[in-house]
Amino acid sequence: MAEIIGNTSISQAMTNEIQARLEQLRERIRHACARARRPPDAVRLLAVSKTFEARKVIAAILARQIEFGESYV
C-alpha cells in the first residue's frame, strides 16, 4: 500500500527497505560504541538528503530517521 503525502507517493516497500538499511547502520553504530566503551546515544546518525528524491527522504522520515544535514559549497 502506498502512502500519499502532498503530491508524493511513497510505497510501503520503499519505507521498509530504508528502515532495514537504517537498522543495519544503527546496529553497526551500537557495535562500534560497545568496542569504544561509549554509550550508543552519544552518536547521532545524520542522514544526507541532498541527492535524493523527495519521496525517498519522506520514506526515511516514515522509517524514523528524523535528523538530516546538508553541505552546500
N, C-alpha and C positions, 0 to 999 in steps of 0.2 A: 504494500500500500504506500502511496506517495503522500507526502505532506506538502501542502501549498502554503508558502509564506510570501505575501505580496504577489508578485508575478513569477516567483521562482518555485519550481517543483523539486522536491528532494525525496529520492527513493529511500525506503527503509533499508535496502541492501547497501546503498552508499553510506548511510549513517552507521550501519552495523560494521562495515569494513573499516571505516575510520575509527570507530570505537575499539575494534580489535587491535588496530595498529597503536592507538593511544595506550591501551592497556599493556601492550608489549613494551612500549617505551617506559611507561611508569614502573613496570616490573624491573627493567634494566636499571632505572634510577634507584629503586629500592635496594637492589643488589649492590650497586656501586656505593650507596650510602652505608650499607652494612659493612662493606670492606673498609670504608674510610672512617667507620665509627661515628657517623653523623646521622642525625635524625632525618628521615625522608622528607619531613615537612620543611627542612631547611633548604630544599631545592625546589625551584619552580620550573615547570615545563611551559615555556613561552613559544607559542606557535607563530609562524610567519605566514601571512596570508597574501603577500604581495603578488605572487604569480598565479594564484588560484582563482577559479571562477567563484562567484558569489555563492552558488549552490553548494560548493564543497566547503566553504567557510561556514555556511549555515549548518551543514551536516555536522561539522566539527563541534559547533556550539551545541547542537542537539545531542552530541555524544559527550557532553560535559566538559569540553575544552573551552575555558572562558577567558584565558589570558592570551592576547595576541600582541605582537610587536612588529614594527616596520622600520626599515632603514632606507632612507632615500638620500642619495648622494647627488 
